[in-house]
Amino acid sequence: MPSLHIEHRITDLATWTTAFSSFGEVRQRAGVRQEQVRHPIDDPSFVVIDLEFDSIEQADAFLGFLRSQVWAVPENSPALVGAPRAKVLESVELT
């Protein structure tokens, strides 16, 4: 299952989680099957997000949406610091 892996700094976790939650329906419509948000135990001003999709195309399309409609618009991404790092990943089958 492909996933979109995102890492970035934030100024305030509560503000960021409110903004993230407000896009829940958008993520669902974009095909997000599962999501996980974490941060380092010693750094609540850094978040790591993994969003799982059925296809690489869905993950790529959602990354494009984030870049153009969320991260590029300060009102849509309060608490974001700098440019997020994001990659579409696919699972490796181990034998």
N, C-alpha and C positions, 0 to 999 in steps of 0.2 A: 504494500500500500504506500503510495507516494505521500510525502509530507512536506509542508512548508515550515522551515525552521527559521525563526526570527530572534534576534538578540538586539537589545538597545538599552540605553540609559534613560532614566526618568527622573523628574524632580520630586514627584510625590506619588506614592503607591495608591493611595485612596482615589486621587484624581484620575490616575491612569486606569484603575480598574473600573471606575464608573464609565469612562469613555469606551473602554474595551467592551464592557457589557452592553453598551448602547448599540453596538454593531452585531449583536448576537443573531438577529434575524437575517442580516446581510450575509453573515458567515454560513448560516444554514442554507440559504438560497443559492450560495456559491458552491455548495457541495461539501462543506466541511462535515466529516463524519465523526471526528473526535478531536478534542482540543485539550491541551495541557499548558498551564502557565506556571512557571517556577521562577524563583530568584535565589541567588546564592545566600546561604545562611548568614553570611557576614556582610551582605551588601543589598539592602532592600531598594536601592536606587538603580538596580539593574534587573531586567526581566528577560526571560527566555520563554518563547512561545513555540509550541509545536502543534500544527494543524494538519490533520490527516484527511486525504481525499481519495476518491476512487480512481482518479487518473492524473497523470502529469499535466495534461492540458488544463484541468480545473485548477490545479495548484499554481501553474504559470499565470492563468487568467486572474486569479485572486491576488497574486503578487503584483500584477500590473495595476489592479484596482487600488491596492494599498499605496503604491507609489504615486499614482496620479490623483486619487480622491481623498486619501486619508493623510499620509505623511506630508504631502505637499500643501495641505491646508491646515494652518495652525489651529483653527477652531475645531477641526476634526481630530486633532492629535494633541490635546492639552497634556502637559507634563513630559512630552517627548523632548529628549536632549540629543541634538545631533542627528546624524543619518543612521537609521537602523541597518544592521547587517542581516541579509535574508538569502536563503538558498532553498531550492527545491531538491529534496533528497528522495532516493528510492532505496528500498530494502535490498540487502545483499543476502542471497541464499547461501548458507554455509552447508558444506557437504560433510 
